[in-house]
Amino acid sequence: MSISNLFLFYQRAREALKYVIFNLNSEKPDPFYSFLRYGIHQTRTVKPTEESHHLSASNMKLPRLLFVLPSTVVQAFVISPPAASHTLVVPTALTTATSTSTRIYAEGGAPQYEKYSATLSESTRLANYSYLLHITSNDELPIQYEPGHVLALEIGAGEKNDSLFENPFERTEKSQKDIDKNDGFMRGPYTVTRASSHSFDIMVKVVGEKSHRFALASPRTNVLFGGKFKVPIAEGIKDGVKRVVLVSTGVGVGPCVGAIERLLDDDANSMDLQLLACYREEGDVVYADHLDDLKANHPRFNWKAIVSQESGRLSASEENLQALVSSNGTSLLEETHYHLIGNGGMVNEFKSGLEKAGVPKEQITLEMYFNHRAEVDIEAVDRIASIVSASHAQTLAAANT
């Protein structure tokens, strides 16, 4: 690498870090800043291997808070397609004669990604305000997404209060500014539920104009996608554990189901899998029949829906929290991995409780969708820690008798 490229690389890295620090301390961060939180809240990192030739914060000896490079700098290096990693990866440029991608240069150090043309083939209603988007890439190049990857997804914004959508949501000034900067497209980070070589599914909940527009889009609507952030759920599981517990809220269940499907299809995998899907009301529950079928066909998988209007939150009582331990009430701390995804209140609460119980940090992976700064309920944290610690102690006692 030439001296000029090295200097440019250093300058851009400093700009990116300054952007992160500014937005962390800002009450009104950049509209596109939500992407950064996915990198910031990743729990697990590993040392790069000789086979991993991608750029990451770890192998460039820079702080691991975030690592973002503009495409001009990325091209100064020889990079192979992204290998398996547990750090935020800068996707490689994919440019061929058949590619329909458009290179994007984000201003101010925000994450960049290449935009690819795609078709929203179908939007299926799953439950109250919850929809599954099936998106097919229009590019001949294969895509490489796994359940839990985060990507950028864009859709034409249209006019305010577009009658085609009978839009009940007001467009904010902040959203309009981002639309104007993005050539008339709404954009945001979404987590992959499942994917094939040329398509992927995204589960969304209608909470505003953008999600409403995705959910009610007609078949064959043109959309754009790009980027690859976060570590896939299955890849983030610590090697050697015997049991995985996935706790989700709302549509956070989507990536969990996709990861479970992958793990159950892997004959070399023998881990017990437990899904605790949390919802506000019965009408919010998604995939119940599908999960029941998986449970019937795979003895090592179990799941439970926790509906807060009926039994309170998962952490509201010791009775509810018994679902955290294995079916026989026993489990060792070092043998169980936890993945937490959804509402920041739940994620923060369980992360604190599990750590207090003694669960190693590398056995807790997480992704927050919103409510990042929610204060934890100390009593709930203590209940979580108590249940998990007691199960560990009971397992040790049984092994010594």
ZAMARGU-4260 file (C-alpha; in steps of 0.2 Angstrom, whole numbers, plus 5000, padded with zeros to 4 digits):
<rodrens>
0) 5000/5000/5000 | 5007/5017/4995 | 5010/5031/5008 | 4997/5042/5000 | 4984/5028/5002
5) 4989/5025/5020 | 4987/5043/5024 | 4970/5044/5016 | 4965/5028/5026 | 4971/5036/5042
10) 4961/5052/5039 | 4945/5043/5034 | 4946/5032/5049 | 4948/5047/5061 | 4933/5055/5052
15) 4922/5040/5055 | 4927/5039/5074 | 4924/5058/5076 | 4906/5055/5068 | 4902/5041/5080
20) 4908/5051/5096 | 4898/5066/5090 | 4882/5056/5088 | 4884/5046/5104 | 4884/5062/5113
25) 4870/5071/5103 | 4852/5072/5108 | 4848/5072/5089 | 4859/5061/5080 | 4861/5059/5061
30) 4845/5051/5054 | 4856/5037/5047 | 4865/5035/5063 | 4854/5020/5068 | 4865/5009/5057
35) 4880/5013/5069 | 4871/5006/5084 | 4871/4988/5076 | 4890/4989/5076 | 4891/4997/5094
40) 4880/4984/5102 | 4889/4968/5095 | 4895/4959/5110 | 4907/4946/5103 | 4923/4948/5094
45) 4937/4936/5089 | 4955/4937/5083 | 4956/4938/5064 | 4962/4922/5056 | 4974/4920/5041
50) 4959/4915/5031 | 4950/4931/5035 | 4956/4945/5023 | 4942/4957/5026 | 4945/4974/5034
55) 4939/4975/5052 | 4943/4986/5067 | 4952/4971/5075 | 4965/4968/5061 | 4968/4986/5057
60) 4973/4990/5076 | 4960/5003/5078 | 4947/5005/5092 | 4933/4992/5090 | 4919/5004/5093
65) 4916/5005/5074 | 4926/5004/5059 | 4920/5012/5043 | 4929/5016/5027 | 4924/5025/5011
70) 4924/5014/4995 | 4939/5024/4988 | 4950/5018/5003 | 4943/5000/5002 | 4949/4999/4984
75) 4966/5003/4989 | 4968/4985/4997 | 4967/4968/4990 | 4951/4961/4998 | 4943/4944/4995
80) 4924/4942/4998 | 4920/4943/5017 | 4925/4928/5027 | 4916/4922/5043 | 4919/4935/5056
85) 4914/4942/5073 | 4918/4960/5070 | 4909/4973/5060 | 4914/4970/5042 | 4916/4983/5027
90) 4908/4973/5013 | 4919/4971/4997 | 4915/4980/4981 | 4906/4969/4969 | 4907/4976/4952
95) 4905/4966/4936 | 4897/4969/4919 | 4881/4962/4925 | 4880/4970/4942 | 4866/4983/4944
100) 4874/4990/4960 | 4877/5009/4963 | 4892/5014/4973 | 4887/5025/4988 | 4898/5038/4996
105) 4890/5043/5013 | 4895/5060/5020 | 4902/5064/5037 | 4909/5046/5040 | 4892/5037/5040
110) 4893/5019/5035 | 4894/5016/5016 | 4886/5002/5006 | 4883/4997/4988 | 4865/4998/4983
115) 4858/4984/4973 | 4842/4983/4964 | 4829/4971/4970 | 4810/4967/4969 | 4799/4966/4984
120) 4790/4950/4978 | 4778/4948/4992 | 4773/4956/5009 | 4763/4943/5020 | 4754/4948/5035
125) 4759/4937/5050 | 4750/4945/5065 | 4745/4962/5072 | 4755/4974/5062 | 4769/4961/5058
130) 4773/4957/5040 | 4786/4946/5031 | 4794/4954/5016 | 4801/4942/5003 | 4814/4952/4992
135) 4822/4945/4977 | 4839/4952/4970 | 4839/4958/4952 | 4858/4956/4952 | 4865/4940/4944
140) 4878/4940/4958 | 4874/4929/4973 | 4870/4937/4989 | 4878/4931/5005 | 4866/4934/5020
145) 4863/4924/5035 | 4849/4926/5049 | 4855/4940/5060 | 4864/4950/5047 | 4859/4968/5046
150) 4857/4977/5029 | 4851/4993/5022 | 4834/4992/5014 | 4826/5007/5004 | 4809/5010/4996
155) 4803/5025/4986 | 4796/5038/4998 | 4782/5045/4987 | 4773/5061/4992 | 4767/5065/5009
160) 4751/5056/5013 | 4751/5046/4997 | 4733/5041/4994 | 4739/5024/4987 | 4745/5019/5004
165) 4731/5028/5014 | 4746/5033/5025 | 4740/5036/5043 | 4758/5041/5049 | 4765/5059/5048
170) 4781/5061/5040 | 4793/5070/5051 | 4805/5084/5046 | 4820/5073/5050 | 4813/5059/5039
175) 4810/5071/5024 | 4828/5078/5026 | 4835/5060/5024 | 4823/5057/5009 | 4829/5072/5001
180) 4848/5067/5003 | 4844/5050/4997 | 4836/5053/4980 | 4818/5051/4986 | 4821/5035/4995
185) 4817/5030/5013 | 4830/5019/5021 | 4834/5010/5037 | 4843/4995/5044 | 4833/4978/5045
190) 4838/4961/5051 | 4838/4946/5039 | 4826/4933/5044 | 4832/4920/5031 | 4841/4921/5014
195) 4845/4911/4999 | 4858/4915/4985 | 4847/4927/4977 | 4833/4932/4989 | 4830/4936/5008
200) 4816/4938/5020 | 4814/4953/5032 | 4801/4953/5046 | 4795/4971/5050 | 4782/4978/5062
205) 4772/4993/5056 | 4777/5007/5068 | 4779/5022/5056 | 4777/5028/5038 | 4793/5018/5031
210) 4787/5001/5038 | 4769/5005/5033 | 4775/5008/5015 | 4785/4992/5015 | 4771/4982/5022
215) 4758/4988/5010 | 4768/4989/4995 | 4761/4979/4980 | 4770/4964/4973 | 4785/4968/4961
220) 4788/4985/4969 | 4806/4990/4966 | 4817/4992/4981 | 4836/4994/4985 | 4847/4985/4997
225) 4865/4984/5002 | 4878/4983/5016 | 4881/4968/5028 | 4882/4972/5046 | 4882/4962/5063
230) 4887/4944/5065 | 4874/4931/5060 | 4866/4923/5075 | 4872/4905/5072 | 4890/4911/5069
235) 4890/4921/5085 | 4887/4906/5096 | 4902/4902/5107 | 4910/4886/5101 | 4908/4871/5113
240) 4891/4876/5121 | 4878/4862/5123 | 4863/4874/5124 | 4857/4890/5116 | 4843/4901/5123
245) 4836/4914/5111 | 4825/4928/5119 | 4816/4940/5108 | 4803/4953/5108 | 4791/4957/5094
250) 4798/4954/5076 | 4815/4950/5084 | 4808/4932/5083 | 4811/4932/5064 | 4830/4931/5064
255) 4829/4919/5078 | 4818/4907/5068 | 4829/4908/5053 | 4844/4904/5064 | 4835/4890/5072
260) 4830/4883/5055 | 4848/4883/5050 | 4855/4875/5066 | 4842/4861/5065 | 4846/4857/5047
265) 4864/4855/5052 | 4867/4837/5055 | 4884/4840/5064 | 4875/4851/5076 | 4868/4843/5092
270) 4865/4859/5103 | 4848/4860/5112 | 4839/4875/5106 | 4826/4885/5116 | 4816/4900/5110
275) 4807/4912/5121 | 4797/4924/5111 | 4789/4939/5120 | 4774/4948/5114 | 4762/4961/5121
280) 4746/4952/5116 | 4740/4935/5109 | 4737/4943/5092 | 4755/4948/5090 | 4761/4930/5090
285) 4769/4925/5074 | 4775/4908/5067 | 4766/4898/5081 | 4761/4883/5069 | 4778/4883/5061
290) 4787/4883/5078 | 4776/4869/5084 | 4780/4859/5068 | 4799/4861/5071 | 4796/4856/5089
295) 4787/4840/5084 | 4800/4835/5072 | 4816/4840/5082 | 4816/4834/5100 | 4831/4846/5104
300) 4821/4861/5100 | 4808/4869/5112 | 4799/4886/5112 | 4787/4896/5122 | 4777/4912/5118
305) 4776/4924/5133 | 4761/4936/5131 | 4763/4950/5144 | 4745/4954/5144 | 4741/4937/5151
310) 4756/4932/5162 | 4767/4948/5163 | 4784/4951/5156 | 4796/4936/5155 | 4806/4944/5169
315) 4790/4948/5180 | 4790/4932/5190 | 4801/4917/5195 | 4788/4906/5187 | 4790/4914/5170
320) 4808/4914/5171 | 4809/4895/5174 | 4808/4895/5155 | 4826/4901/5155 | 4832/4884/5162
325) 4832/4867/5153 | 4817/4856/5154 | 4824/4846/5168 | 4828/4863/5178 | 4847/4861/5176
330) 4860/4869/5166 | 4878/4874/5168 | 4883/4893/5165 | 4898/4888/5154 | 4887/4876/5143
335) 4873/4889/5138 | 4874/4903/5126 | 4861/4917/5126 | 4855/4928/5111 | 4845/4943/5116
340) 4836/4953/5102 | 4822/4966/5102 | 4817/4980/5114 | 4832/4988/5122 | 4823/4987/5139
345) 4822/4968/5138 | 4840/4966/5131 | 4848/4977/5144 | 4838/4969/5158 | 4843/4951/5153
350) 4861/4955/5149 | 4863/4963/5166 | 4854/4948/5175 | 4864/4935/5165 | 4881/4944/5169
355) 4876/4945/5187 | 4873/4926/5187 | 4890/4923/5181 | 4887/4920/5163 | 4903/4924/5153
360) 4901/4939/5142 | 4906/4930/5126 | 4891/4919/5129 | 4879/4933/5128 | 4876/4941/5110
365) 4863/4954/5107 | 4854/4966/5095 | 4843/4981/5101 | 4830/4987/5089 | 4825/5002/5099
370) 4824/5009/5117 | 4843/5008/5118 | 4844/5019/5134 | 4830/5010/5144 | 4834/5009/5162
375) 4834/4991/5169 | 4822/4985/5183 | 4834/4980/5197 | 4822/4968/5204 | 4820/4960/5187
380) 4839/4959/5185 | 4840/4950/5202 | 4826/4938/5198 | 4835/4933/5182 | 4852/4931/5191
385) 4844/4921/5204 | 4835/4908/5193 | 4851/4906/5182 | 4862/4904/5197 | 4851/4892/5205
390) 4850/4881/5190 | 4869/4881/5189 | 4871/4876/5207 | 4858/4862/5205 | 4867/4855/5191
395) 4883/4855/5200 | 4875/4847/5215 | 4867/4833/5205 | 4884/4829/5196 | 4892/4827/5213
400) 4879/4815/5220
</rodrens>
